[in-house]
Amino acid sequence: MSDTETALHAAVMEALADNPRVRADEVVVETLGDRGRIVLRGTVGGLVQQAEAVRTASGVPGVRHVDDDLDVRLMGIDGRADADTEAAVLDALAADEEINAGDIDVKVKEGAVTLGGLVEVVSQRDRAERIALAVPGVASVDNTLRVWLTVSADDVAERVTDALGRDAILGRDRITVRVTGNDIALTGWVTSAAQHDAAIAAAEGTPGVARVHDEISVGDARLS
């Protein structure tokens, strides 16, 4: 986040906190670049709070456009606790530079968090779950995030071959890649546990891969 975005974010949050009709701890502010566009996210307890949050944010110097992504739900004490937790998770995700929080939906019920939406790679999906679990008030996380990039079997195979190096080129390690959607299966054999781990890591790091099914044998299949 640039200095301009940081200053604008702080100014909007301060303005929301100063408005007695808005519970600022239930609202998350996301800044989109240096052009004065912001997004308000979270769950609020009524239409008045939603309207006041948008009006207040729009009046902050430097804000040129407000995207209203606030959900409205009548809430008792438990619901307000969940709204606070939801905002805290959204805020933690937005603060992480490796994740595009704008593509992630967060729902909370009695401390149980559900993550939905899209991420580019599987590492972002796992990272989002770890971030959510670290937020106070979160009891559990149901991670339903989907990886949107299309997986190329050739790309996976090239990365695995590079990871295995000389052994793969000489045929001592041989792995076949099978792709089903964003899931892949690795079959074949490698000559050591280290090569096995390297192949799995390379496959998991391929853009678009959501899950790796490990069907690799360790040992020289030509000697069996």
C-alpha positions in Angstrom: 0.0 0.0 0.0 1.4 3.4 -1.0 1.8 6.3 1.4 -1.2 8.0 -0.3 -3.4 4.9 0.1 -2.3 4.5 3.7 -3.2 8.1 4.5 -6.5 7.9 2.8 -7.4 4.7 4.6 -6.5 6.2 8.0 -8.6 9.3 7.2 -11.7 7.3 6.2 -11.4 5.1 9.3 -11.1 8.1 11.5 -14.2 9.7 9.9 -16.2 6.5 10.4 -15.1 6.3 14.0 -16.2 9.9 14.6 -19.7 9.2 13.3 -21.9 7.9 16.2 -24.3 6.2 13.8 -21.5 4.0 12.4 -19.8 1.1 14.2 -16.4 1.5 12.6 -15.2 -1.9 14.0 -17.8 -3.6 11.7 -16.6 -1.7 8.5 -13.5 -2.5 6.5 -12.0 0.1 4.2 -10.0 -1.0 1.2 -8.2 1.5 -1.0 -7.8 0.8 -4.7 -4.8 2.6 -6.0 -4.0 6.3 -5.7 -7.0 7.6 -7.5 -9.3 8.0 -4.5 -11.4 4.9 -5.0 -12.3 2.9 -1.9 -14.5 -0.1 -1.1 -16.5 -0.5 2.1 -17.0 -4.1 3.2 -18.4 -5.9 6.2 -21.8 -6.5 7.8 -23.7 -3.7 9.5 -26.9 -3.8 11.6 -29.2 -1.6 9.5 -29.8 0.5 6.4 -29.1 3.7 8.4 -25.6 2.6 9.3 -24.9 1.5 5.7 -26.0 4.9 4.3 -24.1 6.8 7.0 -20.9 4.8 6.3 -21.1 5.5 2.6 -22.0 9.2 3.2 -19.2 9.7 5.7 -16.6 8.0 3.5 -17.6 10.0 0.5 -17.1 13.2 2.4 -13.4 12.5 3.2 -11.0 14.7 1.2 -9.3 12.6 -1.4 -12.1 10.1 -1.8 -13.5 10.3 -5.3 -15.6 7.1 -5.4 -17.0 4.7 -2.9 -18.0 1.1 -3.8 -20.6 -0.1 -1.3 -20.1 -3.8 -0.6 -21.6 -3.7 2.9 -24.1 -6.4 3.8 -27.1 -5.4 6.0 -28.4 -7.8 8.6 -30.4 -7.2 11.8 -28.2 -8.4 14.6 -28.4 -9.2 18.3 -25.3 -9.4 20.5 -24.0 -12.7 18.9 -24.5 -11.2 15.5 -22.5 -8.1 16.4 -19.7 -10.3 17.7 -19.7 -12.1 14.4 -19.7 -8.8 12.4 -16.7 -7.7 14.4 -14.9 -10.9 13.6 -15.8 -10.7 10.0 -14.4 -7.2 9.7 -11.3 -8.3 11.5 -10.7 -11.2 9.1 -11.4 -8.9 6.1 -9.0 -6.3 7.5 -6.3 -8.9 8.0 -6.7 -10.2 4.5 -6.6 -6.7 3.0 -3.4 -6.0 4.9 -1.6 -8.9 3.3 0.2 -7.9 0.0 0.2 -11.5 -1.4 -3.6 -11.8 -1.4 -6.2 -9.9 -3.4 -8.8 -9.5 -0.6 -11.3 -8.0 -3.0 -11.9 -11.4 -4.5 -12.5 -13.1 -1.2 -15.9 -13.3 0.6 -16.0 -13.8 4.4 -18.9 -15.0 6.3 -19.0 -15.6 10.1 -21.5 -17.5 12.2 -20.8 -18.1 15.9 -17.1 -17.7 15.3 -17.0 -20.2 12.4 -15.5 -18.5 9.3 -16.3 -19.4 5.7 -14.0 -18.2 3.0 -15.4 -18.0 -0.5 -14.4 -16.5 -3.8 -11.3 -16.8 -6.0 -7.5 -16.8 -5.6 -4.9 -17.2 -8.3 -2.8 -20.0 -6.8 -3.2 -22.6 -4.1 -0.6 -21.0 -1.9 -2.9 -17.9 -1.7 -5.8 -20.2 -0.6 -3.7 -21.7 2.1 -2.3 -18.3 3.2 -5.8 -16.9 3.5 -6.9 -19.7 5.7 -3.9 -19.2 8.0 -4.5 -15.5 8.2 -8.2 -16.1 9.1 -7.3 -18.6 11.8 -4.9 -16.1 13.4 -7.7 -13.5 14.0 -9.0 -13.4 17.6 -12.6 -14.7 17.8 -12.2 -17.2 15.0 -13.1 -20.7 16.1 -12.7 -22.5 12.8 -12.3 -21.9 9.0 -14.2 -23.6 6.2 -12.0 -22.8 3.2 -14.1 -23.0 0.0 -11.8 -20.7 -2.0 -11.3 -21.7 -5.6 -8.2 -21.4 -7.7 -9.1 -19.7 -11.0 -6.0 -20.2 -13.2 -6.2 -23.0 -15.8 -3.6 -25.7 -15.2 -1.3 -26.8 -18.0 0.0 -30.4 -17.8 3.1 -29.3 -19.8 3.8 -26.5 -17.4 3.6 -28.8 -14.4 5.8 -31.4 -16.1 8.4 -28.8 -16.9 8.5 -27.5 -13.4 8.8 -31.0 -12.0 11.6 -31.9 -14.4 13.4 -28.7 -13.5 13.1 -29.6 -9.8 14.4 -33.1 -10.3 17.3 -31.9 -12.5 19.8 -34.4 -14.0 18.1 -37.5 -12.6 14.9 -36.7 -14.7 16.9 -36.0 -17.8 18.8 -39.3 -17.5 15.6 -41.2 -16.8 16.4 -42.3 -13.3 13.3 -40.3 -12.1 10.2 -40.5 -14.3 6.9 -38.8 -13.4 3.7 -38.5 -15.4 1.3 -35.6 -14.9 -2.5 -36.0 -15.1 -4.8 -32.9 -14.9 -8.4 -32.9 -13.8 -9.7 -29.3 -13.6 -7.3 -27.6 -11.1 -6.3 -30.9 -9.5 -3.3 -32.9 -10.7 -2.1 -36.4 -10.1 1.6 -37.3 -10.2 2.4 -40.9 -11.0 5.7 -42.8 -11.6 8.9 -43.1 -9.5 11.8 -41.3 -8.1 15.0 -42.6 -6.6 14.9 -40.7 -3.3 12.6 -39.1 -0.7 14.3 -35.8 -1.4 13.4 -36.0 -5.1 9.8 -37.0 -4.2 9.5 -33.9 -2.0 11.0 -31.7 -4.7 8.5 -33.0 -7.3 5.5 -32.4 -5.0 6.7 -28.9 -4.1 7.2 -28.0 -7.7 3.7 -29.2 -8.7 2.1 -27.4 -5.8 3.8 -24.2 -6.8 2.5 -24.2 -10.3 0.0 -21.4 -11.0 -3.6 -22.7 -11.0 -2.9 -26.0 -9.1 -5.4 -26.4 -6.3 -4.5 -29.9 -5.1 -1.8 -32.5 -5.8 -2.6 -36.2 -5.6 0.7 -38.0 -4.7 0.9 -41.4 -6.5 4.7 -41.4 -6.7 6.8 -44.4 -5.7 10.2 -44.0 -4.2 12.9 -46.4 -5.4 14.2 -47.4 -8.8 11.3 -49.1 -10.6 13.6 -50.6 -13.2 15.2 -52.8 -10.5 11.9 -54.3 -9.2 
